Amino acid sequence: MELIPDYASYSEDVGSNDNGGLYNCSIQIVIPKDRPDVTAWIHRNREKRWVALIRDRNGFVRMVGTDEQPLTLDVKNTLGNKTGRNGRTMAFSASTLMPALYLDSIESQDLFGVYEFDFSFSYDFNT
């Protein structure tokens, strides 16, 4: 998904449970202007398990989640708030044994385009 950087965030908190240490990873994405196509995309993909490749602002590429410990999708909807964006907040999260892995062997330009961000992009989520 192409995202506006100000509308997405990643966090990785170290926690623990009875079995030891865990890394609680979460990718949050705000999709403003809720529309039928966004709702349909969420409905089609809400039960899927995810592995995400993300690029941070320093240019490092990380893999968040694994096939054994995948990300799951949670969605919040905010409508009617005067200061809100009338949109959806999608959170992809997982508790993993390892932090998000840096992918040094894959060049960032092989995964992500090397062109200027175009603010006329589409929110069309046909994958």
Summary of the structure (lengths in Angstrom):
residues: 127
radius of gyration: 15.8
end to end distance: 9.1
largest distance: 48.2
contacts: 289
relative contact order: 0.25
helix: 13%
strand: 39%
